[in-house]
Amino acid sequence: MTDEPILPVNVTISAEAWDEIGCIRHIWDSQFEDKADVPVISWGRTILNDGRSWSHVVVSFFSVSERQRIAYGIQMLSGREVVFNTVPEFYNLFAGKVLRFAPSKLFFLAPN
């Protein structure tokens, strides 16, 4: 997590995205002893060796052992815990959007 103040969640999550988050949790739990705990939604940038880059929404987890360290950042969204880990620079990218998932696009933000 960053040292920035905690920004309130300003995005919703679609049913298909929640389903995929559940799949990621299952994969995580099958591969790591430290089980997945709280999903984290953030904005990331991918930069290739040739200098090309793009930005996109990122979904991952904080593990059970990390819970106490990130507890101050846990928020409730649709009755579920999430950490909305973004900074003011990217906050408006999420505003009023719906986090969706499609196999061809992975996670993406769509108008509400």
Buried (B, 14 or more C-beta within 10 A) or exposed (E): BEEEEBBEBBBBBBEEBBEBBEEBBEEBBEEEEEEBBBBBBBBEEEEEEEEEEEEBBBBBBBBBEBEEEBEEBBBEBEEEBBBBBBEEEBBEBBEEBBBBBEEEEEBBBEEE
